């Protein structure tokens, strides 16, 4: 599932209204996500918890730099599987 908007508090209402289409997928391509805040991380945590109910792990591809610092800060890194970046993605392996 490719996410193209910032994962921020301002965008959460849109993401939440579309959550059924996101939460059914076990992977998230974040290569076009340029901004993320703690609310965006909380959305990913909720998504991962829905998948965990069926023994699946949310795979993240090319998360923005903010993901790594926020996930470490809140101690939720283990909820996700980080997949190697796509060649030519906007986000490096920060």
Buried (B, 14 or more C-beta within 10 A) or exposed (E): BEBEBBBBEEBBEEBEEEEEEBBEBBBBBBBBBBEBBBBBBBBBBBBBEBBEEEEBBBBBBBBBEBBBEBBEEEEBEEBBBBBEBEEEBEBEEE
